[in-house]
Amino acid sequence: MQAVITIARDFIVGIIDRRIYGSFIEHLGRAVYGGIYEPGHPKADAQGFRTDVLGLIKKLNVPVVRYPGGNYVSAFRWEDSVGPREQRPRRLDLAWRTTEPNEFGLNEFMEWTKAAGTEPMMALNLGTRGIDAARNLVEYCNHPGGSYWSDLRKSHGAAAPHGISLWCLGNEMDGPWQIGHKTASEYGRTAAETAKALKCFDPGLELVVCGSSYSSMPTFPEWEAEVLDHVYEHIEYISLHQYFTNHDDDIASFLASSLEMDRFITTVASVCDYVKSKKRSTKDVHLSFDEWNVWFHSNEADAELEPWSVAPPQLEDVYTLEDALMAGCALNTLINHADRVKIACLAQLVNVIAPIMTETGGPAWEQTIYWPCYYASRYGRGTAMQVSVDVPCYETRDHGEVPYIDVSAVLSQDHRELTLFLVNRHQEIRIPIDVICWGLEGFSITEWVELTHPDSKAVNTREHPRNVAPKQRRAKPGEVVQLEPLSWNMVRFGRK
């Protein structure tokens, strides 16, 4: 059992857009209240932002955060979230059956992005609202002054424009669960006219149109084809969403789920190219994978929650080592499609299916999935290389034959570092790797980080926050790196 990994200098996938390491904050559960925002917490700053959470987010180096939803945005009135807090209305959120107090709103979010060192990806309500509300919001956020909405922003204490350049034209509008669900034709027309209005304000805005919520949707991929037929020349990206589940406790199939992600990306890219050819266009539409994660652990707990409470503990998946390996495979897939995927958002960032967990009034800690995201964001910047992997495969119930080793490779901008991210899917056998580099001579191992645990169901908790944590491994000159069973690894090579 051995894996031979071959990389050649001139065979690349593409330059990695830093925004593929983005994340997501929705007004859902304890993501905002008790997550990023908790006035009165011992570690809250003057604005109520939890500085311990900010520290963990800054370590992740998250370049972009999508906000405020998600399903939440499809009935959201953005005007409720600005102005004096004591004058903001409490609203019932029908998407998650909770009460939204609007204590944390648009301007607070923009201040938080500055504190977190990230940029906003703002979602627009195209469910219950449309062109007028969208153009007003963009004017409120981005116009310097001298107009109704920009002067209103200034009266709310935000003198300078926010300068938000990245906007989502709704959320999951193909989904029957969505408030304001539309057919592809209805949505395509609405999205196109909204995009045209926003580009009248600023042609430089980057717009994301809604693709299919899942690759298993009955309308996929016809939805993409019809929507793009309406909106192709007016937008830059189309969205993809995918969540990975392991309800049957089938580890072998679960860790192969990234193959579904790979097919999803390939299909949507093909539809984009089909519409480009149909329209005889010269522009490319790229992909925004702006929701992805493991999500299934919390389903039963959520079913027992009382409706209409404020910030209940919803979607609080506690992640295992297996989930961290799955996250590592998903990140590899995004890197391996860097030529088409330019934005991606781990959904979500804090408490709600998140890499960071908090206790209200207490500490914050890293979940298992935090670590593959941390290392990919830190060292996965540069050029994604094509990788050939010669390794035995195993048979799965859901995905057919699957290679035991999943890998991506990143060459740094100065060509002096080569980083491999590897997952050993084998449940029992340690697999040695042999790396062959054509045209990239003189490299030797400088760092090897391993994430594994004897128990694949092991988790991190308040009491044991480092139960599943990365460990530095040593590889002597000439020694073969051997990947432990059920392990995520980062192996860095450098040259003098």
N, C-alpha and C positions, 0 to 999 in steps of 0.2 A: 504494500500500500504506500504509494508515493505520489506527490503532485509535482509536475514539471510546469513551471510558469515561464512563458516566453514573452518578452517585451522588446520591440524594435523602435529605435529612435524616431524613424520617419512615419510610423504608423500611430496616428493619434485619433482620439475621438473628438476633442475640441477643448477650448478654453473653458474652465469652470467658472460660472458666474457665482460670485460670493453669496448671492441671494438664495442659492439652493439650501443654505443652512438657516433659513428663516423659521419663524414660529408663529403662534396664534394665541390671541387673548380674546375670549368671548365673554359677554355678560351671561355666564352660565356657572351654576354652582359656586364654588369658592375660588374661582380663577381671579376675580377682581377683589371682592370683599373677603378679607381673610387670607388672600393670596398676595397680590402685588400691593394692595392698599389696605392698611389696617391702622387707622389713627388710634393712638393710645397704646399700641404695642411698644414694649421696651426698646425695640430697635427701629421704630418708625421715625422718619425725619419730620421736619416742620410741615411738609405737604401730606403726611400720612402714608408715604411710601415706605415699605419694609426694606431697610437697608441690607438685612441679611439675604433677602431674596434677590435684591439688586446685585449683590456680590456674586451669587451663583449664576445669575443671568449674564453678567459681564464676563465671567469665566467661559461661558459657552460662546461668547462673541457672536451673538445673534444679530445678523445684519438688517433684518426686516421683520416686523410683527404685524400680522393681519388683525383687523379690529373693525367693528365691535361684534361681528359674527360672520359666518355661521347662521344657523336657523333663526337666531335672535334678530338678525337685521331685517328679515322679511316683513316685520310689522313695526319696525323701529321708527320713531319720530325723533330725528336728530335734534330738533329744537328743544325737546325736553331735557337734553343733556348739557345745555349751556345756560349761562346767566347765574345769578345768585343762587346758592344751594337751597336756601330756605324757600325760594319761589319755584323750585323745580317740582313737577308733579310726580307722584307715585303711580306707576302703571303696572297693569297685569301683563306679563309676558306669556302669550299663548303657546309659544314654541316649546318652552320648558316648564310651563305651569307654575311660575314663581311670580313674586312681586319685585319689581325693579324700583329702588328708591331714587335712582339718578343722583346719588351723592358723588359718584365718580363719573365724569362725562368726557366730552370731546377735548376740552382744553386741558383737563387734568391728564388725559391720556398723552397729549402732546408734550406736556411737561415731563411725564414719566418716561417717554421715549428718549428725551435728552438725558435724563438721569441714568437710563439703562444703556446709553450709547448705541441706540438702534434707530431705524427709520420706520415710518408708518406705511401700512398698506391698507387703505381705507375702503370698506365695503359700503355700497349704496343699496338702498331699499328699492328694488324693482318688483317687490311682491305686492304690497298694498299701496305703493306710491310710484313715482315715475320721473319723467323728464324735469318737471318744475322743481321738485324737492331736490333732485340731484344737482341741477345747475345752481340752485341757491346755496347748497352746502359747499360746493366748490368755490363759489364766490366768497362765502363766509371764511373759508379756510385760506384762500390763496390770493385774494385781491388786496393790494396795499391799503386802500382807503378811498373815501370819497363816493362810496355807493352804500345803499341801504344795508346790505348784509355784511360788508366789510367793516362799516362803521359800528354795526352792532357787535361784531367781534371785539373791536377796540374798546367799546364801552364795557365789555366783559373782562377787561384787563389784559387782553392779548394784543398788544400794540403792533407787533410785527406779524406779517402773514406767516402761516404755518408752512407754506410751500410744499404741500403734499403732491407728489408726482405720480404715485401708483394707486389706481382705483379699480375695484372689482364691481362689475355691472351685475349686482345681485348675488345670490347664493343658491346653488342647487335647484334652479328653477325647473328642472325636469322632474323633481321629486313630488309625488302626490301628497307627501307629508308637509310640504312647504306651504306656508300661508301665501296665497297669491300664485300658486302653481299655474304654469302656463304650458301650452303646447309649444313645440319647437318654432312653429311659424309665428305664434303670438309673441313669444319671447324674443325671437330673432328681430322682429320689427321694432319692438320696444327698445331692445339693446342698441340697435343700429341708430335709431333716432336720438337716444340718450347720448350715445358716443359722438354723434355729429354735433350735438349742442355743446358738449364739453370741449370738443376740439375747436369750436368757434371761440371759446374763452381762451384756450391755450392749446395750440397744436402739438406741443411737446409732451402732453400728458400721456402716460402709459396706461392702457386699459386692458382689463382681463374680462373676457366673456365667459359665461358659464358653459362648461362642457357637461358630460354625464357625471352624475353623482357616484356611480359605481360602474365598473365594466359589465356587471351582471344585469344592469337595467334593461328592460325589454326594448327600449327605444335606442339603445347603443348599437352601432355608431351612427345610425340615421340622424339622431339628434344633432351631432356635431356637423354633419354634412348640411343639414337644412339651416341651422343657426349661422354657420359660417357663410352660407350662400347670401344671407342678408347683410352680414356685418363685417365681412373679411377685410375690406379696405379701410375700416375705421378703428380697428383694434390691433393690439400687439401680441396678446396671449390668449390661450384658451385653457380653462382649468380642468384638472383631474383630481378626484378624491378617492382614497382607498384606505380601508381599515382591515387589519389582519386579526383573525380569530382562531382559537384553538379549543372550541367547545368539546370536541371529542377526545381531547388529550392525546392527539396523534402528533407527536413531536416531529416525526419524519416529514409529514405533509405540511405541518405548520411552518417549518423552516424552509420549505420549498415555495412558500406563498409569494416570494419575490418574483418568481417566474410569471405569475399573473400580472404583477406590476410591470414587468418587462414587456409583456404582450400588450397591455393597456397603452403604454407609452408608444410602442411601435404602431399600433393601430391608429391612434389619434394623430400621430405625426403623418401617417399615410393619408388620412382624411384631409388634413391641412394641405398637403401637397396636391391632392386631387382637386380641391377647390381652387387652389392657386392656378393649376393648369386650366381648369374649366373657365376661369375668369381671365386667363392670359395675363396674370398679374406678375409683377417683378418683385413683390415683397414676400417675405417669409413670416408666417405666424408661428411663434414658439409656444412652449408649454409651461404652464404654471401648476405644479403639483401642490396646490396650496392647502391640502389637508391629507395627512397620512400619519398612521400610528397603529399600534396594537390597541384593540378595544374590545373587551368582552367580560373582563373580571367583575365589573361593578353592576352588571345588568340586573341581577336579582335584588341587590340592595336598593337600587334606584326605584324599583317597582313598589317599594314599601314607603316611599316618602309622602308626607302630607303636602297637598298642593297649596300654592300661593304664599309660601313662606319666603323670607329674604335670604338668599345665598345659602341654601341647604347643601349638604355634601353630596353633590351629584357627580357621576362618572369618575369616581375616585379609584381608578384601577391601581392596585398595588402590583408592581411589575416583578417578574421573576428573571432568573438568568436566561431562560428560554426566550423571554420577550426581548431582552437586550441583544441576543443573537439575531432575532428577527429584525430588530431595528438596524443592526449592522448590515444585514443583507439588503434591506431597503435602501440604506445610504449608498451601498455599493451600486445598486441599480440606478440611482439618481446620477451618481458620478459617471457611470458607464453610458449614460445618455446625455452627457453635458452639451452635446451639439444641439439638442432640441429642448431639454429641460433647463430653463433659465431662472426659475423661481420655484421654491418648495417650502412648505410650512409644516413643521412638526406640530400636530394638533393634540394637545395644546401645550402651554408653557408651565403653568403652575396649578397644582391640585387636580385639575380636570384632565384625565388621561394625559399625564404630564411627567416630564423628567424631574421636576422639583415638587416636593411635598412640604406642606407646612402644618403646624398645629396652631390653631387660633390662640394667640397670646403666648405661644411657645416657640420652639425652634423650627428651623427649616433644614431639609437634607436632600441629598441626591438619590433618586431612584436608580435602579439598575440601568435603564435605558439612557440615563444621562451620559454615561461614559463613552459609548460609541459616537454619540452626537458631539461630545466635547472634543474628542481627538480628531474626528472628521472635520469639524469646523476650524480647528487650530492648524491641522497639517494637510487638509485636503484642498488647498488653494494652489492653483497653477493650471497645468494641462492634464486632462484625463487621457491616459494612454490606452491603446487597444491591448488587450491581454488574451493570450492563448493559454488555456489550462488543459493539460493532459492529466486526468485523474479518474479513478474508477467512479462509477455511478451506482446509485441504489434506486430501487423501484418504490414508488409511492402510490397510494390509493388515488390521490387527486391530481397528480401532476406528471405521471409517467416516470421516466428515468430522470434522475437529478444528480448532478455532480456533487461529490462529498465536500469539495472546497468551493467557496464563493469568494470572489476577489475583485478588487478594483486597484488601479495604480495611478498615482499622481506624480508628475514631474514638476518640480518647483520652477518658478519663473526664470531663475538664473541657471537652471539645469544642473545645479550642484547637489540636489537632494531628490531621491526617489522614495516615495512612501507607498507601501502596500497595506491595504486593509483586508483582512482575511477572516473568514468564518469556517471552522471545521464543523460540519453538520453530523459527522459520525458520532454515534452515542457511546462507542466503546474503544475505538482505536486511535492511537496517536499517529498523526500523519506527517512525515517529513516533507519539506518543500525544497525544490531545487529551482533557483531563479536564474534564467538565462537572459542576458541583456545584449542585444545587437546594436552596435553603434553607441553604447553607453558604457564604455570601459572605465575601469578604475574605481568602481563603487565597492564599498564594504559596509557592513552593518554598523550603525551608530546607536540604534535604540530598538528595543523590542519590548512592547507592552502587551500584557495578556490579561484578559478578563474571563475567569472561569470559576467554578465552584463544584465541590463534590456532589452537591444536591442541585439538580437543574431547576427545582422549584424554589430555590433560596431567594429571599427578598431582603430589601433594606427597610428598616423601621426606625422610629424615633429612638428606641433604646439601642438599636444596633445599626446605625446609619452606614457603616462601612463593612457590612457583612459580605456584600458582593462589591468588590472594588478592584481597580486595575493594579497590577503588580508589574514591576520592572523585572525583566528576565535578562540573563546574560548569555551572549553567544560568542564563544571564543573564535579567533580567526580560523577559518577552515571548518568550523563546526556547522553541522546541518541543523537548521531550525526545525523543530518538531512541534506541531500544533496539537495541543491536548484535545481529547474528545470534547465536544460541545464547548467550544471556546471561540471568543472573538480576539483578534490579534491586530496590532499595528507593528509593522517592521519597517524601520527607516534605514535607508542607505545613503551614504554621503561619499563624496570624493574630494581629495585635496585640490 
